[in-house]
Amino acid sequence: MKPQSHKTRRSFIVSTASMATTLLVVGTAGCKGASENDRQLQFGSFADAEIELARLVQASGLASDAAWTWAQTLVHCAQSIEYSISGFPQSKPAIFQRTIGSAAIGVFSWRGRMTHDLAEPIPGAPLIEAQTDPSQALARLRAAILSFQQWSGPLQPHFAYGALDKAAYERAHAMHLANHLSAFHAQSAAPLGLQR
């Protein structure tokens, strides 16, 4: 075997092993056991998300042990959608997006469900106050969804996943919403308001 072809074959084997390791790590992290309070919702589109969003908004109260309030969660999800149009404030390096980020969104899409730290802000995004008004937060989220649906220009690369086409971006946003909304439970007993 010629030295050059041996080098090429070795590089291929090393890169394949590295990618397999990355997929295994991402897949394992993404498949970690859910907490008992995680409803493990799955949305493939904004239409799916809107059904659950409307149900939670109509509830007499919401229960959650999430670190963020209901309003903070809605604003965070709105920010992500807005940034897909305007551009994210900070991004992971391109090599991260092409490897780990790409593998992560691939695993999430394959599973039909995203799993991530529900208290981790978007890098560089403004702090979301705990006292944010729930009605305004809901209006902002719905406006962001509508803007995304009506947007015909180019979409900005996701800070972690890199470039996504519009259909893939909607799925990513829908899975993001599902992951966050899974932490909230509608209560039919005495109203608790929408503080959490």
LOTI-978275 format. One record per residue (C-alpha): residue in three letters; x, y, z; residue number from 1; chain. Coordinates in pm, 1 decimal. Example, Ala and Ser with C-alpha at 12.3 -4.5 7.8 and 13.67 -1.06 7.14 Angstrom:
rest->ALA x->1230.0 y->-450.0 z->780.0 nr->1 kette->A .
rest->SER x->1367.0 y->-106.0 z->714.0 nr->2 kette->A .
This chain:
rest->MET x->0.0 y->0.0 z->0.0 nr->1 kette->A .
rest->LYS x->132.9 y->343.2 z->-91.5 nr->2 kette->A .
rest->PRO x->217.2 y->575.4 z->202.3 nr->3 kette->A .
rest->GLN x->-27.1 y->846.3 z->81.7 nr->4 kette->A .
rest->SER x->-325.3 y->611.0 z->52.8 nr->5 kette->A .
rest->HIS x->-238.7 y->463.2 z->393.6 nr->6 kette->A .
rest->LYS x->-243.0 y->816.8 z->540.0 nr->7 kette->A .
rest->THR x->-576.6 y->893.3 z->372.7 nr->8 kette->A .
rest->ARG x->-728.4 y->568.8 z->498.0 nr->9 kette->A .
rest->ARG x->-598.2 y->633.8 z->849.8 nr->10 kette->A .
rest->SER x->-740.2 y->989.9 z->844.0 nr->11 kette->A .
rest->PHE x->-1074.7 y->852.3 z->731.4 nr->12 kette->A .
rest->ILE x->-1080.8 y->593.0 z->1010.7 nr->13 kette->A .
rest->VAL x->-982.3 y->852.1 z->1273.6 nr->14 kette->A .
rest->SER x->-1243.2 y->1103.6 z->1154.4 nr->15 kette->A .
rest->THR x->-1512.9 y->832.2 z->1137.7 nr->16 kette->A .
rest->ALA x->-1428.1 y->718.3 z->1491.6 nr->17 kette->A .
rest->SER x->-1433.6 y->1080.3 z->1611.5 nr->18 kette->A .
rest->MET x->-1774.9 y->1139.0 z->1454.2 nr->19 kette->A .
rest->ALA x->-1909.9 y->815.0 z->1602.5 nr->20 kette->A .
rest->THR x->-1784.0 y->920.8 z->1945.4 nr->21 kette->A .
rest->THR x->-1941.8 y->1264.1 z->1903.4 nr->22 kette->A .
rest->LEU x->-2275.2 y->1111.2 z->1802.3 nr->23 kette->A .
rest->LEU x->-2259.9 y->869.1 z->2094.4 nr->24 kette->A .
rest->VAL x->-2187.6 y->1150.0 z->2343.2 nr->25 kette->A .
rest->VAL x->-2456.4 y->1377.7 z->2197.6 nr->26 kette->A .
rest->GLY x->-2706.0 y->1092.8 z->2174.8 nr->27 kette->A .
rest->THR x->-2639.3 y->982.5 z->2531.1 nr->28 kette->A .
rest->ALA x->-2663.0 y->1336.6 z->2664.9 nr->29 kette->A .
rest->GLY x->-2980.0 y->1395.7 z->2467.1 nr->30 kette->A .
rest->CYS x->-3135.0 y->1071.4 z->2588.2 nr->31 kette->A .
rest->LYS x->-3058.1 y->1121.0 z->2954.9 nr->32 kette->A .
rest->GLY x->-3335.5 y->1024.5 z->3188.9 nr->33 kette->A .
rest->ALA x->-3606.9 y->1281.7 z->3216.2 nr->34 kette->A .
rest->SER x->-3712.9 y->1418.0 z->3552.0 nr->35 kette->A .
rest->GLU x->-4049.2 y->1305.1 z->3682.2 nr->36 kette->A .
rest->ASN x->-4187.9 y->1650.3 z->3606.3 nr->37 kette->A .
rest->ASP x->-4083.2 y->1639.3 z->3240.1 nr->38 kette->A .
rest->ARG x->-4388.0 y->1561.8 z->3027.0 nr->39 kette->A .
rest->GLN x->-4164.4 y->1482.0 z->2726.4 nr->40 kette->A .
rest->LEU x->-4382.4 y->1666.4 z->2475.0 nr->41 kette->A .
rest->GLN x->-4301.0 y->1631.9 z->2106.2 nr->42 kette->A .
rest->PHE x->-4382.1 y->1903.0 z->1851.2 nr->43 kette->A .
rest->GLY x->-4288.8 y->1894.4 z->1484.9 nr->44 kette->A .
rest->SER x->-4424.5 y->2236.7 z->1397.4 nr->45 kette->A .
rest->PHE x->-4543.0 y->2567.3 z->1537.7 nr->46 kette->A .
rest->ALA x->-4902.5 y->2446.2 z->1488.9 nr->47 kette->A .
rest->ASP x->-4834.4 y->2157.0 z->1729.1 nr->48 kette->A .
rest->ALA x->-4677.4 y->2395.8 z->1979.7 nr->49 kette->A .
rest->GLU x->-4969.3 y->2639.1 z->1958.9 nr->50 kette->A .
rest->ILE x->-5218.4 y->2369.6 z->2061.2 nr->51 kette->A .
rest->GLU x->-5030.1 y->2301.3 z->2385.4 nr->52 kette->A .
rest->LEU x->-4954.8 y->2668.7 z->2441.2 nr->53 kette->A .
rest->ALA x->-5326.5 y->2753.0 z->2418.4 nr->54 kette->A .
rest->ARG x->-5409.5 y->2469.1 z->2659.2 nr->55 kette->A .
rest->LEU x->-5159.7 y->2591.8 z->2916.8 nr->56 kette->A .
rest->VAL x->-5270.0 y->2954.4 z->2880.9 nr->57 kette->A .
rest->GLN x->-5632.4 y->2850.2 z->2947.7 nr->58 kette->A .
rest->ALA x->-5542.8 y->2653.9 z->3260.8 nr->59 kette->A .
rest->SER x->-5655.7 y->2788.5 z->3595.3 nr->60 kette->A .
rest->GLY x->-5296.9 y->2759.5 z->3713.3 nr->61 kette->A .
rest->LEU x->-4958.5 y->2620.4 z->3620.9 nr->62 kette->A .
rest->ALA x->-4721.7 y->2414.8 z->3829.8 nr->63 kette->A .
rest->SER x->-4352.5 y->2383.0 z->3755.4 nr->64 kette->A .
rest->ASP x->-4023.3 y->2327.6 z->3928.9 nr->65 kette->A .
rest->ALA x->-3837.7 y->2497.3 z->3642.7 nr->66 kette->A .
rest->ALA x->-3578.1 y->2760.1 z->3732.4 nr->67 kette->A .
rest->TRP x->-3751.1 y->3014.0 z->3507.6 nr->68 kette->A .
rest->THR x->-4102.4 y->3150.1 z->3541.9 nr->69 kette->A .
rest->TRP x->-4363.7 y->3089.3 z->3272.8 nr->70 kette->A .
rest->ALA x->-4308.2 y->3441.2 z->3135.6 nr->71 kette->A .
rest->GLN x->-3929.0 y->3404.6 z->3129.3 nr->72 kette->A .
rest->THR x->-3967.2 y->3076.5 z->2943.3 nr->73 kette->A .
rest->LEU x->-4194.0 y->3232.5 z->2679.8 nr->74 kette->A .
rest->VAL x->-3955.6 y->3525.2 z->2625.7 nr->75 kette->A .
rest->HIS x->-3657.6 y->3289.6 z->2597.8 nr->76 kette->A .
rest->CYS x->-3837.4 y->3087.8 z->2328.3 nr->77 kette->A .
rest->ALA x->-3936.8 y->3410.9 z->2150.8 nr->78 kette->A .
rest->GLN x->-3574.7 y->3529.6 z->2155.7 nr->79 kette->A .
rest->SER x->-3458.2 y->3212.3 z->1983.5 nr->80 kette->A .
rest->ILE x->-3714.4 y->3255.7 z->1704.8 nr->81 kette->A .
rest->GLU x->-3636.6 y->3627.8 z->1668.0 nr->82 kette->A .
rest->TYR x->-3262.5 y->3560.9 z->1648.5 nr->83 kette->A .
rest->SER x->-3312.0 y->3309.5 z->1368.4 nr->84 kette->A .
rest->ILE x->-3422.2 y->3611.7 z->1161.9 nr->85 kette->A .
rest->SER x->-3204.2 y->3891.7 z->1302.4 nr->86 kette->A .
rest->GLY x->-2894.2 y->3692.9 z->1400.3 nr->87 kette->A .
rest->PHE x->-2777.4 y->3548.3 z->1732.1 nr->88 kette->A .
rest->PRO x->-2571.8 y->3778.8 z->1955.4 nr->89 kette->A .
rest->GLN x->-2296.3 y->3518.5 z->1999.0 nr->90 kette->A .
rest->SER x->-2224.9 y->3191.1 z->1823.0 nr->91 kette->A .
rest->LYS x->-2021.2 y->2880.0 z->1881.7 nr->92 kette->A .
rest->PRO x->-1720.0 y->2838.9 z->1650.2 nr->93 kette->A .
rest->ALA x->-1796.7 y->2713.4 z->1299.2 nr->94 kette->A .
rest->ILE x->-1615.4 y->2385.6 z->1371.4 nr->95 kette->A .
rest->PHE x->-1848.0 y->2326.9 z->1669.5 nr->96 kette->A .
rest->GLN x->-2154.3 y->2399.8 z->1455.4 nr->97 kette->A .
rest->ARG x->-2037.5 y->2160.7 z->1181.3 nr->98 kette->A .
rest->THR x->-1956.6 y->1877.3 z->1422.2 nr->99 kette->A .
rest->ILE x->-2114.5 y->1868.3 z->1768.6 nr->100 kette->A .
rest->GLY x->-2393.9 y->2115.4 z->1688.2 nr->101 kette->A .
rest->SER x->-2486.0 y->1939.9 z->1366.4 nr->102 kette->A .
rest->ALA x->-2475.1 y->1600.8 z->1539.6 nr->103 kette->A .
rest->ALA x->-2694.0 y->1730.6 z->1825.4 nr->104 kette->A .
rest->ILE x->-2970.8 y->1864.6 z->1600.2 nr->105 kette->A .
rest->GLY x->-2948.6 y->1540.3 z->1399.9 nr->106 kette->A .
rest->VAL x->-3001.3 y->1330.2 z->1712.4 nr->107 kette->A .
rest->PHE x->-3283.2 y->1555.6 z->1834.7 nr->108 kette->A .
rest->SER x->-3456.6 y->1536.6 z->1494.8 nr->109 kette->A .
rest->TRP x->-3413.5 y->1158.2 z->1486.0 nr->110 kette->A .
rest->ARG x->-3560.3 y->1129.1 z->1837.5 nr->111 kette->A .
rest->GLY x->-3830.0 y->1390.0 z->1766.4 nr->112 kette->A .
rest->ARG x->-3738.5 y->1558.4 z->2092.9 nr->113 kette->A .
rest->MET x->-3480.8 y->1802.8 z->2224.0 nr->114 kette->A .
rest->THR x->-3324.6 y->1786.4 z->2569.4 nr->115 kette->A .
rest->HIS x->-3119.9 y->2077.0 z->2701.1 nr->116 kette->A .
rest->ASP x->-3059.2 y->2284.5 z->3014.6 nr->117 kette->A .
rest->LEU x->-3386.7 y->2474.3 z->3063.9 nr->118 kette->A .
rest->ALA x->-3214.8 y->2750.0 z->3261.4 nr->119 kette->A .
rest->GLU x->-2938.0 y->2822.9 z->3010.5 nr->120 kette->A .
rest->PRO x->-2985.4 y->3158.2 z->2836.1 nr->121 kette->A .
rest->ILE x->-2903.4 y->3213.6 z->2471.1 nr->122 kette->A .
rest->PRO x->-2539.6 y->3331.0 z->2464.0 nr->123 kette->A .
rest->GLY x->-2528.3 y->3711.5 z->2461.1 nr->124 kette->A .
rest->ALA x->-2905.7 y->3753.5 z->2498.6 nr->125 kette->A .
rest->PRO x->-3031.7 y->4015.1 z->2744.2 nr->126 kette->A .
rest->LEU x->-3128.1 y->3895.0 z->3090.4 nr->127 kette->A .
rest->ILE x->-3499.3 y->3811.1 z->3120.1 nr->128 kette->A .
rest->GLU x->-3647.0 y->3956.1 z->3436.9 nr->129 kette->A .
rest->ALA x->-3844.4 y->3722.6 z->3663.4 nr->130 kette->A .
rest->GLN x->-4114.6 y->3988.7 z->3691.7 nr->131 kette->A .
rest->THR x->-4184.0 y->3983.2 z->3315.9 nr->132 kette->A .
rest->ASP x->-4557.1 y->4011.1 z->3246.9 nr->133 kette->A .
rest->PRO x->-4695.6 y->3673.9 z->3126.2 nr->134 kette->A .
rest->SER x->-4943.9 y->3834.1 z->2882.8 nr->135 kette->A .
rest->GLN x->-4672.0 y->4041.0 z->2719.6 nr->136 kette->A .
rest->ALA x->-4441.6 y->3739.2 z->2705.8 nr->137 kette->A .
rest->LEU x->-4710.9 y->3532.3 z->2533.4 nr->138 kette->A .
rest->ALA x->-4780.2 y->3813.9 z->2285.9 nr->139 kette->A .
rest->ARG x->-4407.8 y->3839.6 z->2208.8 nr->140 kette->A .
rest->LEU x->-4378.0 y->3465.9 z->2147.5 nr->141 kette->A .
rest->ARG x->-4680.0 y->3458.1 z->1917.6 nr->142 kette->A .
rest->ALA x->-4550.5 y->3765.8 z->1729.7 nr->143 kette->A .
rest->ALA x->-4211.2 y->3596.4 z->1686.9 nr->144 kette->A .
rest->ILE x->-4375.9 y->3281.7 z->1548.0 nr->145 kette->A .
rest->LEU x->-4585.0 y->3486.9 z->1303.8 nr->146 kette->A .
rest->SER x->-4279.9 y->3686.7 z->1193.1 nr->147 kette->A .
rest->PHE x->-4088.4 y->3364.6 z->1131.1 nr->148 kette->A .
rest->GLN x->-4376.1 y->3213.4 z->932.2 nr->149 kette->A .
rest->GLN x->-4406.5 y->3525.3 z->715.9 nr->150 kette->A .
rest->TRP x->-4029.6 y->3574.1 z->671.2 nr->151 kette->A .
rest->SER x->-3910.0 y->3513.4 z->316.2 nr->152 kette->A .
rest->GLY x->-3553.6 y->3639.9 z->352.0 nr->153 kette->A .
rest->PRO x->-3245.5 y->3442.2 z->450.3 nr->154 kette->A .
rest->LEU x->-3236.1 y->3289.0 z->796.5 nr->155 kette->A .
rest->GLN x->-2936.8 y->3340.3 z->1023.2 nr->156 kette->A .
rest->PRO x->-2727.9 y->3044.4 z->1139.7 nr->157 kette->A .
rest->HIS x->-2827.6 y->2900.2 z->1475.7 nr->158 kette->A .
rest->PHE x->-2566.5 y->2976.4 z->1740.6 nr->159 kette->A .
rest->ALA x->-2500.5 y->2604.8 z->1799.4 nr->160 kette->A .
rest->TYR x->-2650.6 y->2413.6 z->1505.4 nr->161 kette->A .
rest->GLY x->-2528.3 y->2640.1 z->1224.6 nr->162 kette->A .
rest->ALA x->-2717.7 y->2694.1 z->898.8 nr->163 kette->A .
rest->LEU x->-3067.1 y->2543.5 z->885.0 nr->164 kette->A .
rest->ASP x->-3328.2 y->2575.5 z->613.4 nr->165 kette->A .
rest->LYS x->-3671.2 y->2710.8 z->708.6 nr->166 kette->A .
rest->ALA x->-3835.0 y->2369.6 z->760.9 nr->167 kette->A .
rest->ALA x->-3545.5 y->2245.0 z->975.7 nr->168 kette->A .
rest->TYR x->-3545.2 y->2570.5 z->1173.4 nr->169 kette->A .
rest->GLU x->-3919.6 y->2541.9 z->1243.3 nr->170 kette->A .
rest->ARG x->-3868.0 y->2184.2 z->1366.7 nr->171 kette->A .
rest->ALA x->-3580.2 y->2301.8 z->1588.0 nr->172 kette->A .
rest->HIS x->-3791.8 y->2584.2 z->1731.8 nr->173 kette->A .
rest->ALA x->-4087.2 y->2347.8 z->1781.8 nr->174 kette->A .
rest->MET x->-3866.9 y->2096.1 z->1966.3 nr->175 kette->A .
rest->HIS x->-3723.3 y->2380.8 z->2175.5 nr->176 kette->A .
rest->LEU x->-4075.8 y->2489.0 z->2272.6 nr->177 kette->A .
rest->ALA x->-4172.6 y->2128.2 z->2350.3 nr->178 kette->A .
rest->ASN x->-3873.9 y->2086.7 z->2580.4 nr->179 kette->A .
rest->HIS x->-3956.9 y->2404.8 z->2772.8 nr->180 kette->A .
rest->LEU x->-4335.5 y->2357.1 z->2784.5 nr->181 kette->A .
rest->SER x->-4283.4 y->2001.3 z->2912.6 nr->182 kette->A .
rest->ALA x->-4175.4 y->2152.6 z->3244.6 nr->183 kette->A .
rest->PHE x->-4516.7 y->2315.2 z->3301.7 nr->184 kette->A .
rest->HIS x->-4829.5 y->2134.1 z->3417.2 nr->185 kette->A .
rest->ALA x->-5184.0 y->2266.8 z->3391.7 nr->186 kette->A .
rest->GLN x->-5370.9 y->2260.0 z->3720.4 nr->187 kette->A .
rest->SER x->-5745.5 y->2238.4 z->3745.7 nr->188 kette->A .
rest->ALA x->-5764.4 y->2304.1 z->4122.2 nr->189 kette->A .
rest->ALA x->-5745.0 y->2645.7 z->4284.0 nr->190 kette->A .
rest->PRO x->-5590.6 y->2896.1 z->4041.2 nr->191 kette->A .
rest->LEU x->-5223.2 y->2962.8 z->4095.5 nr->192 kette->A .
rest->GLY x->-5192.0 y->3224.7 z->3823.2 nr->193 kette->A .
rest->LEU x->-4925.1 y->3213.2 z->3560.1 nr->194 kette->A .
rest->GLN x->-4633.9 y->3310.1 z->3779.7 nr->195 kette->A .
rest->ARG x->-4448.6 y->2979.4 z->3734.9 nr->196 kette->A .
